[in-house]
């Protein structure tokens, strides 16, 4: 887990105020405090208005990336007050529908201000709202504080709670206040009317809010059940641009970390104890002319973090806003939410982080001829990162006999050098013999490439081997696996504390000539086909697509699922996929970045073999997404490779998929 930026961008508001609001003057009453005396709530009602304006000094949130805007950056001109509007106080059910009669009402002043008194016995709550109603629309705000502004953000946050199936009356009011405040700080308003503005808000901050709502709506989890020492392994893809300068990067990052999770009372006290990392970027104007930079690092400094664990197994960690200076470049990292999803009843978590940053030049503020501050007037480019990371609790006293049985293996590799970028996936079964040896089964796979003269594809087949040695420490650390010319091959991997999950994260390079990164996930297989009927899985997908030729006309894409994306299986032969996906795209290695979102809701064809080997296929008129991999013994976890096969063509997109059972 690394600090990076939430992919957000501030856009512009351009709209009309709510129509159909009644006239009149505001009413008020004194706030006499708590107890048996009445309390007042007050705030301001504002709605979209104004026009697009442009300026040259955008804020960090205008530049942080989810959707990109041209060099003239949109600025918020402000929301107009909604004057003379009737403000109603009422209860709503979990679908947002009014319950009972209006409890109180007042009217906003010409400046949009209002004040009303809570009736006796009515307290702050997530299902208590104030609303103003216009022709065919409404804006609402949850009454979770005595200062309650009614605006597009308050309406947006309420809708997200409703969409996620939240029990509104069970919400902790301070959590709602905190979330709304975080969204407000991003100054995110956009659209020509309220509905358009809400759609824009969903595009810009929907993922951020959904990740927070997923935690807020849940009950606390059992912290003691997840304590212990953990190892993590992350595989990251990145794309960078240089603001219309025809120079860009295809990047890889990999890190292996050690953590301790402890009981912090209401939180999980997390200590990052050390980290090894490797990074490369393949940079230039085109794939044909790009060059590799590669570096490694070992960090032994510890860092203390705090996480919130829910009873549904989400471990949520919040990263703070940061700025970093690195030579002549500076980076802005807005705050980001990391939601780790636990595999049921295990010390095993997965994270798909969705991050970005804005790159600036630097300036010397103290006259010592050394850069010491970010120069906000020297914006240089955008950087987008996606990482799939696994956290596994470490065993103690592990012996060779603990590692036995058949494991399903999925594998993803990237490779880059001047003139070529390649992606490769593999699937096979590895059997551990309980004596420090393993049999490596025949493997099948796919390789796609982007070269100077065009895109490439190759189907892969590899003959397995038997009796290969593996050296695993008592703490589950994999020291070596296999042989080369009769010598053990060093390995970077680990086994979890229940001896049924294995991960590798490895990298190689030839100085600055080429670099490759690979990620392996393995689950222990069942002895008979698991029953997946009725199960709902959180979907974590990370992939990349390569098309065209490497002379600057190629297409490079990075695709990821958003947090609330799911696969629901109705049987061992059928299911559905429903979720949102983000596609970061550039034309040519040196092209500028653009971002698109796609919503999927489609049927899946499913096959589950006796050993848990599973294929999920989503097909339409354009082609097929094929996820090929394995479920573990109780079908609580599935690991897969994924490929997109255009109709009548060869695969051009490869990646990894993790499915985690979240069935209630």
Buried (B, 14 or more C-beta within 10 A) or exposed (E): BBBBBBBBBBBBBBBBBBEEBEEBEBBBBEBEEEEEEBBBBBBBBBBBBBEEBEEEEBBBBBBBBBBBBEEEBBBBBEBBBBBBBBBBBBBBEBEBEEEEEEBBBBBBBEEBBBBBBBEEEBEBBBBBBBBBBBEEBBBBBBBBBEEBBBBBBBBBBBBBBBBBEBEBEEBEBEBBBEBBEBBBEBBBBBBEBBEBBBBBBBBBBBBBBBBBBBBBBBEEBEBEBBBBBBBBBBBBBBBBBBBEEBBBBBBBBBBBBBBBBBBBEEBBBBBBBBBBBBBBBBBBBBBBBBEBBBEEEEEEEEEEBEBBBBEBBBBBBBBEBBEEBEEEBBBBBBBBBBBBBBBBEBBBBBBBBBBBBBBBBBBEEEEEEEBEBBBBEBBBBBBBBBBBBBBBBBBEEBEBEBBBBBBBBBBBBBBBBBBBBBBBBBBBBBBBBBEBBBBBBEBBBBBBBBBBEEBBBEEEEEEBEEEBBBBBEEBBBBEBBBEEEEEBEEBBBBBBBBBBBBBBBBBEBEEEEBBBBBBBBBBBBBEEBBBBBEBBBBBBBBBBBBBBBBBBEBBBBBBBBBBBBBBBBBEBEEBBBBBBBBBBBBBBBBBBBBBEBEEBEEBBBBEBBEBBBBBBBBBEEEBBBBBBBBBBBBBBBBBBBBBBBEEEEBBBBBBBBBBBBBEE
